[in-house]
Amino acid sequence: MNMQRRQSSQGRKRDTREKIQLGGLVVKAGLRTADRAVILGALIDAARRMDKQSELARLRAVGKAAFGNDSQEAHAHDRAGRTDDRNAVGSDWD
């Protein structure tokens, strides 16, 4: 009985994590304030178009580019943050 509860709890945690990640994608796409019907309509439309390999490849490229922009922005932010560390005592930047 205890084993079943643990597996059920783990399943709920995985489900919750997945939903949070999917919500993050909606925010990343700039649709945080969009009407839920619009978001669902856009997703249904995209799902219908994915039957074509060319559309799937196009959407994947758009998504990868968006993720790539994030890592470039994060890298630039990290470099900008390090400029303050250069003046610290015992810094590796000396």
Order of alpha helices (4+ residues) and beta strands (2+ residues): alpha-alpha-alpha
